[in-house]
Amino acid sequence: MTVSGSRRRPLVLRLSLTAAIAVTVAGSSVAFASPAVSAPMPVRTAAAPAFTAGLCEGTEYTPSEQMLDISGIRLDHYNDGNIVPMYGTTDRGTSAAVDAPVCGVRDVDGIAKSEWMYCTDFDLDPCAGVDENGLPVDKHNDEMGATVPSSGNPDLSADDLAVISWLLQNPAKLDGAVSGNGSEDARSARQTLVWCVSDYDNPLMADFKSLCDRNIGDDERARIVEIMNVTQTLDLVRKTPATGTLKAGETAVFTLNTNMYRKPINVQSSAGTELTVCGDNTKATLSANQLTVDGRGDAPTAVDLCLTTADSGDYSVTASVIPDSVENLHWNTAGAQCQIFASFDTVRPALMNASASVGYAAAPTTTPATTTPATTTPATTTPATTTPATPVVPIVPIVPIVPIVPIVPVVPGAPVPSQPVATPAAPAPSAPKQATGPRPVAIDGGAAEQNSGRNVAVAVTGLGLVGMAAAGAVALRRKRS
C-alpha cells in the first residue's frame, strides 16, 4: 500500500515500536500499542450524567475503574457524540499504551454502547490511554483531544476498504484460528488480518508477509472484492410441495438462493422444528442456526433446507443476514499523529430477510371399535299389595216410605183366609203398632174396609213390590165374612 509520509513516523521511530508488537500465530495474540474505536454518533440533544461504561464483547479481564469511568472531559467528549476509548484487548498494556483492538463507548439512541475498534495503521500512536486523573493521553502521556469521526484512511485503496470491511463483518481464518470479537484469540486473529491488508507493504510487517500470504493472499482478496461488488441476494421459496399441504410426518423442502458467500446466514423454523441441509448441497454447512455457503461471483447458489414435523399446523422458515457493505465501516481518529480506527457499525445496516411457509394437515386417525357391554337391569320385584276386598253392597232400590196400615185385630170366630206372603230378602219390618182409637163402623153395621182413597194407590204399589228385595210393606184386605 502507499505510505503517506505526512502521517508516518520516521523509520527509526517506527522500528522502536516493534518492541511493542507481539504476534503469535494460531491461537495466541497479536498485540500492538494501538486501539480501535467504534464510530461516533451525532451530538446528543440531552447531556448524559457521569456513568460507568459496560464491557465490550468477550472481554477476558477486568479493566480498572478509571478506564470505565466516563466523567469530566471524557464525558464531554461522549456528550459531543464522539467515541471514548477505554481499554485494550489484553491487560498487557499500560494505561497509556494499550493493545489493539480497543474497546470504546459511544451513544446510540440514548444508550451507551461499547464496541471493539480495529487499527489500520500498524505504526501510529493509538492515542487511546488515560492518565492517573482519567484524562485521555497518548503513548507518551501527552493529553489528547476527542476521538472524532474520520472520512476514512487515505492510505487505503478502494479494494483495501472493501476487504477490511468484509473482515470486520465476517469470520475468517488465520492459520486455523477463527477471527471475531468473542475472545482475545479471535480478536487477535482479526486484527492481524486487518494489518495484512492495511500494512502489507509496511517494513515493520516484513517478517509477517508469509503469514498474510497463507491466509489472505491475492486470490482470497480478489474473491472478497468480488463479493463486496456484487448485488447481494437472499431468496427463500418452497420447493416440495410447491403448493398445498403435507401430512404430518412428511418432509417439506425449501430452497435458499444467495450469493453472500462465506458469510453466516441465520436460518430457523418456527415452533421449535429443526432444519437440515438436504439434497446435493456440498457447498453449504449448517451449524446450529448459522448457514454458510461457499462460492464466489455474482451468480447465486441454491441450497435445499428440509423440515419435518409430526404435528399439524402452519410452519415458517426464515433467513436473515446483514449484507456486506463498505458503508458499514466507521472511521475515527484523535489526530494526524494518531491511529485511524475502523469499526463495523452494528446499528445502521438494514437486515435482509426472506421467508416461506408450509402447512401440515393432521394425520388421519383410526378409532378402534368400542364394544359397550350390555347393561343388565336387575328385575325389580314390586311387593304384591293386598287391597282388602270391599264388601259388595247389594243395590237396594229406594222404596218410597209406605205408611203402614194398622192391622185390625181378627174377630174371634171368624176365620182369616190364608194368603201367601213373600219373604223379603231384607229383614222384615218391625211389628206394626196396634191400632188405637175407636174402631170404625160401617154404615151397615158391619166391619168397614181398611182402605182409604188416599192410600189405595200406595197399597197397590206395595203389593207389586212384594217380590222385590227390601220391599217392606204388606197389603191386607179384610172383607166381611
C-alpha positions as CSV (number, residue, x, y, z in Angstrom):
1,M,0.0,0.0,0.0
2,T,1.1,3.6,-0.5
3,V,2.7,5.2,2.5
4,S,1.7,8.7,3.4
5,G,4.9,10.5,4.6
6,S,2.9,13.2,6.4
7,R,1.3,10.6,8.7
8,R,4.0,8.0,9.0
9,R,6.5,8.2,11.8
10,P,10.3,8.3,10.9
11,L,11.6,4.8,10.3
12,V,13.8,4.9,13.3
13,L,10.8,5.7,15.5
14,R,8.7,3.0,13.7
15,L,11.4,0.4,14.3
16,S,11.4,1.3,18.0
17,L,7.7,0.4,18.1
18,T,8.4,-3.2,17.2
19,A,9.2,-3.9,20.8
20,A,5.5,-3.2,21.5
21,I,4.4,-5.7,18.9
22,A,3.8,-9.4,19.8
23,V,2.3,-11.5,17.1
24,T,1.6,-15.2,17.9
25,V,0.0,-17.3,15.2
26,A,-2.8,-19.8,15.6
27,G,-4.3,-19.4,19.0
28,S,-2.5,-16.6,20.8
29,S,-2.5,-12.9,20.5
30,V,-1.5,-10.2,18.0
31,A,-0.7,-7.2,20.2
32,F,0.2,-3.7,19.3
33,A,0.1,-0.5,21.3
34,S,-2.8,0.9,19.4
35,P,-6.6,0.7,19.8
36,A,-9.6,0.6,17.6
37,V,-12.6,2.7,18.5
38,S,-16.3,2.5,17.5
39,A,-17.9,5.1,15.3
40,P,-19.4,8.2,17.0
41,M,-23.0,9.2,16.8
42,P,-24.5,12.7,16.3
43,V,-24.4,15.2,19.1
44,R,-26.9,14.3,21.9
45,T,-29.8,16.6,22.5
46,A,-29.6,15.9,26.2
47,A,-26.3,15.6,28.1
48,A,-25.8,12.3,30.0
49,P,-24.6,12.4,33.6
50,A,-21.3,10.6,34.5
51,F,-21.5,6.8,34.3
52,T,-19.5,3.6,34.4
53,A,-19.4,2.1,30.9
54,G,-20.1,-1.5,30.2
55,L,-17.5,-4.0,28.8
56,C,-17.1,-4.9,25.2
57,E,-18.0,-8.4,23.9
58,G,-15.7,-11.2,25.1
59,T,-13.5,-9.1,27.5
60,E,-11.4,-11.6,29.3
61,Y,-10.0,-9.5,32.2
62,T,-11.3,-6.8,34.5
63,P,-10.4,-3.3,33.4
64,S,-9.8,-0.7,36.1
65,E,-12.5,1.6,37.3
66,Q,-10.6,4.5,35.9
67,M,-10.8,3.0,32.4
68,L,-14.6,2.6,32.6
69,D,-15.3,5.9,34.3
70,I,-16.9,8.3,31.9
71,S,-16.8,11.7,33.6
72,G,-15.1,15.0,33.3
73,I,-13.5,15.7,29.9
74,R,-14.3,12.2,28.7
75,L,-18.0,12.7,29.5
76,D,-17.8,16.0,27.5
77,H,-16.4,14.0,24.5
78,Y,-19.1,11.4,24.9
79,N,-21.9,14.0,25.0
80,D,-20.5,15.7,21.9
81,G,-21.3,12.4,20.0
82,N,-17.7,11.1,19.9
83,I,-16.3,7.7,20.8
84,V,-14.4,7.4,24.1
85,P,-11.6,4.9,24.1
86,M,-11.4,2.9,27.3
87,Y,-9.1,-0.2,27.3
88,G,-7.3,-2.7,25.1
89,T,-8.0,-6.3,24.2
90,T,-5.4,-7.5,26.8
91,D,-4.2,-6.3,30.1
92,R,-0.5,-6.3,29.0
93,G,-0.5,-2.6,28.0
94,T,-0.1,0.3,30.4
95,S,-2.8,2.9,30.9
96,A,-1.3,4.9,28.1
97,A,-0.3,2.1,25.7
98,V,-3.0,-0.4,25.1
99,D,-3.2,-3.4,22.9
100,A,-5.3,-3.3,19.7
101,P,-8.1,-3.6,19.2
102,V,-9.5,-1.2,21.7
103,C,-12.9,-1.1,23.4
104,G,-14.6,2.3,23.1
105,V,-18.1,3.5,24.2
106,R,-20.5,5.8,22.2
107,D,-24.0,6.9,22.4
108,V,-26.6,5.0,20.4
109,D,-30.1,6.5,20.7
110,G,-29.6,7.4,24.4
111,I,-27.9,4.1,25.3
112,A,-24.1,3.8,25.9
113,K,-22.8,1.1,23.5
114,S,-19.4,-0.5,23.9
115,E,-17.7,-1.8,20.7
116,W,-14.3,-3.2,19.6
117,M,-12.4,-0.9,17.2
118,Y,-9.5,-2.1,14.9
119,C,-6.5,-0.2,14.0
120,T,-5.5,0.3,10.3
121,D,-2.1,2.0,10.9
122,F,0.5,-0.5,12.2
123,D,3.0,2.0,13.4
124,L,1.0,5.1,14.6
125,D,0.2,6.0,18.1
126,P,-3.1,4.7,19.4
127,C,-3.8,7.9,21.4
128,A,-6.2,5.9,23.5
129,G,-4.9,5.8,27.0
130,V,-5.9,7.5,30.2
131,D,-3.7,9.1,32.9
132,E,-4.0,8.9,36.7
133,N,-6.6,11.6,36.5
134,G,-8.7,9.9,33.9
135,L,-7.7,12.2,31.1
136,P,-7.2,10.9,27.6
137,V,-3.5,10.7,26.7
138,D,-1.2,9.3,24.0
139,K,1.5,6.8,24.5
140,H,3.8,9.5,26.0
141,N,1.1,10.6,28.4
142,D,0.5,13.8,26.4
143,E,-3.1,14.9,26.8
144,M,-5.2,14.2,23.8
145,G,-8.4,15.7,22.4
146,A,-11.5,13.8,21.4
147,T,-11.5,10.8,19.1
148,V,-13.7,12.2,16.3
149,P,-15.2,10.8,13.1
150,S,-12.9,10.4,10.1
151,S,-13.7,10.3,6.4
152,G,-11.6,7.1,6.2
153,N,-8.0,6.2,5.9
154,P,-6.3,8.0,3.0
155,D,-3.6,5.3,2.7
156,L,-6.1,2.6,1.7
157,S,-7.4,1.9,-1.8
158,A,-11.0,1.1,-2.7
159,D,-10.2,-2.6,-2.7
160,D,-8.4,-2.3,0.7
161,L,-11.6,-0.7,2.1
162,A,-13.7,-3.5,0.7
163,V,-11.6,-6.3,2.1
164,I,-11.3,-4.7,5.6
165,S,-15.0,-4.0,5.6
166,W,-15.7,-7.7,4.9
167,L,-13.2,-8.9,7.5
168,L,-14.9,-6.8,10.2
169,Q,-18.3,-8.2,9.3
170,N,-17.4,-11.9,8.8
171,P,-15.3,-14.6,10.4
172,A,-12.1,-15.6,8.6
173,K,-9.3,-17.9,9.4
174,L,-5.7,-17.2,10.4
175,D,-3.8,-20.5,10.4
176,G,-6.8,-22.3,12.0
177,A,-7.8,-19.6,14.4
178,V,-11.2,-18.1,13.6
179,S,-11.4,-14.3,13.7
180,G,-14.1,-12.4,15.5
181,N,-14.9,-10.3,18.6
182,G,-15.8,-13.0,21.1
183,S,-12.3,-13.7,22.6
184,E,-8.8,-12.4,22.9
185,D,-7.6,-15.0,20.4
186,A,-10.4,-14.3,17.9
187,R,-9.8,-10.5,18.1
188,S,-6.0,-11.0,17.7
189,A,-6.6,-13.0,14.5
190,R,-9.0,-10.4,13.2
191,Q,-6.6,-7.5,13.9
192,T,-3.7,-9.4,12.2
193,L,-5.8,-10.0,9.1
194,V,-6.7,-6.2,9.0
195,W,-3.0,-5.3,9.3
196,C,-2.2,-7.8,6.4
197,V,-4.4,-5.5,4.3
198,S,-3.7,-2.1,5.6
199,D,0.1,-2.5,6.2
200,Y,1.2,-5.4,4.0
201,D,3.9,-3.2,2.5
202,N,4.9,-1.6,5.8
203,P,8.6,-2.5,6.5
204,L,7.5,-3.4,10.1
205,M,5.3,-6.2,8.7
206,A,8.1,-7.7,6.6
207,D,8.5,-10.6,9.0
208,F,4.8,-11.5,8.8
209,K,4.2,-11.4,5.0
210,S,4.3,-15.1,4.7
211,L,1.6,-15.3,7.4
212,C,-0.5,-12.9,5.4
213,D,0.1,-14.7,2.1
214,R,-1.1,-18.0,3.5
215,N,-4.4,-16.6,4.9
216,I,-5.4,-13.6,2.9
217,G,-3.3,-13.7,-0.3
218,D,-4.1,-12.2,-3.7
219,D,-6.7,-14.8,-4.7
220,E,-8.6,-14.5,-1.4
221,R,-8.6,-10.8,-1.5
222,A,-9.8,-10.8,-5.1
223,R,-12.6,-13.2,-4.1
224,I,-13.7,-10.8,-1.3
225,V,-13.6,-7.8,-3.6
226,E,-16.0,-9.7,-5.9
227,I,-18.4,-10.4,-3.0
228,M,-18.4,-6.8,-2.0
229,N,-19.0,-5.5,-5.5
230,V,-21.9,-7.8,-6.5
231,T,-25.6,-7.1,-5.9
232,Q,-26.2,-9.3,-2.9
233,T,-29.3,-11.5,-3.0
234,L,-31.2,-13.6,-0.5
235,D,-34.3,-15.5,-1.6
236,L,-36.3,-18.4,0.0
237,V,-39.1,-20.4,-1.7
238,R,-41.0,-23.6,-1.1
239,K,-39.8,-26.5,-3.3
240,T,-41.7,-29.5,-2.0
241,P,-44.6,-29.2,-2.1
242,A,-44.8,-26.1,-4.3
243,T,-48.5,-25.7,-3.3
244,G,-50.9,-27.4,-0.9
245,T,-50.2,-29.0,2.4
246,L,-48.4,-32.0,3.7
247,K,-49.4,-34.8,6.0
248,A,-47.9,-34.8,9.5
249,G,-44.6,-36.7,9.4
250,E,-43.8,-35.8,5.7
251,T,-40.8,-33.6,4.7
252,A,-41.1,-30.1,3.4
253,V,-38.2,-28.8,1.3
254,F,-37.3,-25.1,1.0
255,T,-34.7,-23.6,-1.4
256,L,-32.5,-20.7,-0.3
257,N,-30.8,-18.8,-3.1
258,T,-27.9,-16.5,-2.2
259,N,-24.6,-15.1,-3.4
260,M,-23.4,-14.0,0.1
261,Y,-20.6,-16.5,0.3
262,R,-18.7,-17.5,3.4
263,K,-21.0,-15.2,5.4
264,P,-23.1,-16.7,8.2
265,I,-26.8,-16.5,7.4
266,N,-29.3,-17.0,10.2
267,V,-31.9,-19.6,9.3
268,Q,-34.5,-21.0,11.5
269,S,-38.0,-22.5,11.5
270,S,-41.0,-21.8,13.7
271,A,-42.4,-23.8,16.7
272,G,-39.1,-25.4,17.6
273,T,-38.9,-27.5,14.5
274,E,-35.4,-28.4,13.2
275,L,-33.9,-27.6,9.8
276,T,-31.3,-29.7,8.0
277,V,-29.4,-29.2,4.7
278,C,-30.6,-31.9,2.3
279,G,-30.1,-32.9,-1.3
280,D,-26.9,-32.2,-3.2
281,N,-25.5,-29.2,-1.2
282,T,-21.8,-29.9,-0.8
283,K,-21.1,-26.2,-0.6
284,A,-23.4,-25.5,2.3
285,T,-22.8,-26.0,6.0
286,L,-25.5,-25.6,8.7
287,S,-24.2,-25.2,12.3
288,A,-27.0,-24.5,14.9
289,N,-28.9,-21.8,13.1
290,Q,-25.9,-20.5,11.0
291,L,-25.8,-21.4,7.4
292,T,-22.6,-20.8,5.4
293,V,-22.4,-21.2,1.6
294,D,-19.1,-21.4,-0.2
295,G,-18.6,-19.8,-3.6
296,R,-17.7,-16.6,-5.4
297,G,-19.0,-14.2,-8.0
298,D,-22.4,-12.8,-8.7
299,A,-24.4,-15.9,-9.5
300,P,-26.4,-17.3,-6.5
301,T,-26.2,-20.8,-5.2
302,A,-29.3,-22.8,-4.4
303,V,-29.3,-24.7,-1.0
304,D,-32.2,-27.1,-0.1
305,L,-33.3,-27.0,3.6
306,C,-35.6,-29.8,4.9
307,L,-38.2,-29.6,7.7
308,T,-40.2,-32.4,9.2
309,T,-42.8,-32.4,11.9
310,A,-45.2,-34.9,13.4
311,D,-47.7,-32.2,14.4
312,S,-50.3,-30.4,12.3
313,G,-50.2,-26.7,11.8
314,D,-48.6,-23.9,9.8
315,Y,-44.8,-23.7,9.9
316,S,-42.5,-20.9,8.6
317,V,-38.8,-20.8,7.7
318,T,-36.9,-17.5,7.8
319,A,-33.4,-16.4,6.6
320,S,-31.8,-13.2,7.7
321,V,-28.4,-11.5,7.3
322,I,-26.8,-8.1,7.4
323,P,-25.5,-7.5,3.8
324,D,-21.8,-6.7,3.4
325,S,-21.1,-3.1,2.6
326,V,-18.1,-0.7,2.7
327,E,-20.6,1.8,4.1
328,N,-21.0,-0.4,7.2
329,L,-17.5,0.8,8.3
330,H,-17.0,3.8,10.6
331,W,-13.7,5.6,10.9
332,N,-12.3,7.5,13.9
333,T,-9.1,9.2,14.9
334,A,-7.7,11.5,17.6
335,G,-5.4,13.4,15.2
336,A,-2.8,13.2,12.4
337,Q,-0.2,11.5,14.7
338,C,-2.8,9.0,15.9
339,Q,-4.2,5.7,14.7
340,I,-7.2,5.6,12.4
341,F,-9.7,3.1,13.7
342,A,-12.2,1.1,11.7
343,S,-15.3,-0.4,13.3
344,F,-18.3,-2.3,12.0
345,D,-21.5,-0.4,12.5
346,T,-23.8,-2.8,14.3
347,V,-26.6,-0.2,14.4
348,R,-27.0,1.3,10.9
349,P,-27.1,-1.7,8.5
350,A,-30.5,-2.9,7.4
351,L,-31.3,-6.6,7.9
352,M,-32.1,-8.6,4.8
353,N,-34.9,-11.1,5.4
354,A,-36.6,-13.9,3.4
355,S,-39.3,-16.3,4.5
356,A,-41.6,-19.1,3.3
357,S,-44.2,-21.3,5.0
358,V,-45.9,-24.6,4.7
359,G,-49.0,-26.2,6.2
360,Y,-49.2,-29.7,7.7
361,A,-52.6,-31.4,8.0
362,A,-53.3,-33.8,10.8
363,A,-52.6,-37.5,10.0
364,P,-55.9,-39.5,9.8
365,T,-56.7,-41.4,12.9
366,T,-58.5,-44.8,13.1
367,T,-60.8,-45.1,16.0
368,P,-60.9,-48.7,17.2
369,A,-64.4,-50.2,17.5
370,T,-65.6,-49.9,21.0
371,T,-67.8,-52.7,22.4
372,T,-70.2,-51.4,25.0
373,P,-71.1,-54.3,27.4
374,A,-74.8,-54.9,27.7
375,T,-76.2,-53.4,30.8
376,T,-78.4,-55.8,32.7
377,T,-81.0,-54.1,34.7
378,P,-81.9,-56.3,37.7
379,A,-85.6,-57.2,37.8
380,T,-87.5,-55.1,40.3
381,T,-89.9,-57.1,42.3
382,T,-92.8,-55.0,43.4
383,P,-94.3,-56.4,46.5
384,A,-97.8,-57.5,46.0
385,T,-100.2,-55.1,47.6
386,T,-103.3,-56.8,49.0
387,T,-106.2,-54.5,48.8
388,P,-108.8,-55.5,51.2
389,A,-111.9,-56.7,49.4
390,T,-114.6,-54.2,49.6
391,P,-117.9,-55.9,50.5
392,V,-120.4,-55.7,47.7
393,V,-123.3,-53.9,49.0
394,P,-126.4,-55.0,47.2
395,I,-128.1,-52.2,45.4
396,V,-131.3,-51.7,47.2
397,P,-133.8,-49.8,45.3
398,I,-135.0,-46.9,47.2
399,V,-138.6,-47.7,48.1
400,P,-140.8,-44.8,49.0
401,I,-141.9,-44.9,52.6
402,V,-145.3,-46.6,52.6
403,P,-147.4,-45.7,55.6
404,I,-148.2,-48.9,57.5
405,V,-151.9,-49.5,57.6
406,P,-152.8,-50.6,61.1
407,I,-153.8,-54.2,61.3
408,V,-157.3,-54.7,62.5
409,P,-157.4,-57.4,65.1
410,V,-159.2,-60.6,63.9
411,V,-162.6,-61.0,65.3
412,P,-162.7,-64.3,67.1
413,G,-164.7,-66.9,65.4
414,A,-164.2,-65.5,62.0
415,P,-161.6,-67.5,60.2
416,V,-159.0,-65.5,58.3
417,P,-158.2,-66.9,54.9
418,S,-154.6,-67.6,54.5
419,Q,-152.7,-65.8,51.8
420,P,-149.2,-66.4,50.5
421,V,-146.7,-63.9,51.7
422,A,-143.4,-63.5,50.0
423,T,-140.5,-63.3,52.4
424,P,-138.4,-60.3,51.6
425,A,-134.6,-60.5,51.3
426,A,-134.3,-57.7,53.6
427,P,-135.2,-58.1,57.3
428,A,-138.9,-58.0,58.0
429,P,-140.2,-54.7,59.1
430,S,-140.9,-54.2,62.7
431,A,-144.3,-55.2,64.0
432,P,-146.9,-52.6,63.4
433,K,-148.3,-50.7,66.1
434,Q,-151.7,-51.7,67.4
435,A,-154.5,-49.6,66.2
436,T,-155.7,-47.1,68.7
437,G,-158.9,-45.3,69.0
438,P,-162.4,-46.4,68.2
439,R,-162.9,-49.0,65.5
440,P,-164.6,-47.5,62.5
441,V,-168.1,-48.8,62.0
442,A,-169.6,-49.3,58.6
443,I,-172.9,-47.7,57.8
444,D,-174.5,-51.1,57.5
445,G,-173.1,-52.0,60.9
446,G,-170.5,-54.4,59.6
447,A,-166.8,-54.0,59.6
448,A,-165.5,-51.4,57.3
449,E,-162.7,-52.0,54.7
450,Q,-159.4,-50.8,55.9
451,N,-158.8,-48.7,52.9
452,S,-159.0,-45.1,52.1
453,G,-158.9,-43.4,48.9
454,R,-155.6,-41.7,49.8
455,N,-153.8,-45.0,50.4
456,V,-155.2,-47.2,47.6
457,A,-152.5,-46.4,45.1
458,V,-149.9,-46.9,47.8
459,A,-151.2,-50.2,48.8
460,V,-151.4,-51.5,45.3
461,T,-147.9,-50.3,44.6
462,G,-146.8,-52.1,47.8
463,L,-148.3,-55.4,46.6
464,G,-146.4,-55.0,43.3
465,L,-143.2,-54.7,45.1
466,V,-143.6,-57.7,47.3
467,G,-141.2,-59.8,45.3
468,M,-138.5,-57.2,45.4
469,A,-135.7,-57.3,47.9
470,A,-136.1,-54.8,50.6
471,A,-139.9,-54.5,50.0
472,G,-141.1,-53.6,53.3
473,A,-144.9,-53.3,53.1
474,V,-147.7,-55.9,53.3
475,A,-151.1,-55.1,52.0
476,L,-154.0,-56.6,53.8
477,R,-157.6,-56.6,53.0
478,R,-160.4,-57.6,55.2
479,K,-163.7,-58.2,53.9
480,R,-166.9,-59.0,55.6
481,S,-167.3,-62.7,56.1
